Amino acid sequence: MKEDITNISYIINMLGEEPIGDIFPVAPPLYQTSNFYFRDVQHFRDAISNEKENWIYSRGNNPTVNLLCLKLAALERAEEALVFGSGMAAISAAILSNVKTGDHVVCVNNPYSWTNTLLNTNILPKFGVKATMVDGSSMEEIEAATQPETTVIYLESPNSWTFELQDLEAVSRFARSRGIVTIIDNSYCTPLFQQPIKLGIDLVVHTASKYLGGHSDVVAGVCCGSKVLIGNIFRNEFLTLGGILSPFNAWLILRGLRTLPVRLEHVNRTTLQVIDFMNIQPKIKKIYYPFIAGNSQSDLAKKQMEKGSGLFTVEINASVNAIEKFCNSLTYWRMAVSWGGFESLIIPSCTFIRLGLYATLPANLIRFSVGLEDAETLIQDIKDNLKILEE
């Protein structure tokens, strides 16, 4: 196949996978090594003088890990990528690399809970970094919240509970006029359904534990961006804090990428069928999903997203006790954190609210994550238990 760095099939299946001598492996080899040795002092010295470009120690570079970085950067249309031991490690590194004492961050409301912890609770505030939370669907709020000390605007588009979008082109244009770095969590869409860098965003982060891995057997994170920004992260937060991804987990994500387009197409198709069913149920008060009819941001969704993935939220017209019983009775929708794997999952918001988390969310929400089961099975499971909501 002719090399085409913009072709998804080429990137996923062939990019960076050269023959090893006379060996032509179908699956990329796993370099499960912590260390690399040198035959003489001068080569050793030269390598250490530029760790970013050499094999020295797998805390920095590893052939299996770097192959994954190459493919993820190409998928995001970024110059470079780094992979981390978790999505939160990637998010932390991206933000920490662009703030110092006295700086300010503008962040969208209700981000991933640990992002909120980093910005507002236990980490950055004690180092003198402040954050302002805004309604990201309002460009006016973003602009009004920006201060002379603002160095980062942090986005989630869409948000992973109520699916508000941000106008990525407008935000990036404003940020660049002020010299502010923009960072977005693109885990929901993946690079297949949204490419923020093409819209002007500086850094794109993912939890690769979700769709990129796809099999619920690995925890990982990704950060993609320019050579300058990624190089700064590599030399500082990445090497110093050590939140690296193991070669084996990188290999697992490489395996997951092979089926990413097929999985996302199935998930998108099934999700629309499940939503169509739930949309006509009398106990369903509202459905949160970027492409649902009546969504005030549907035009923006169509502009900057290819499709929606498998995560959506429903607002139930029932008591919290009835909602809990409904969730407890489902068979194929398993109750668990995370999303984006092969299995279908649910989380009732009352789980967190009773613990004092996500306090701004209503207590009568259920978030659904559609997996790889067939639509008929998932719909029937809901149908069999809807009567519980009438109690």
Order of alpha helices (4+ residues) and beta strands (2+ residues): alpha-alpha-alpha-beta-alpha-beta-alpha-beta-alpha-beta-alpha-beta-alpha-beta-beta-alpha-alpha-alpha-beta-alpha-beta-alpha-beta-beta-alpha-beta-alpha
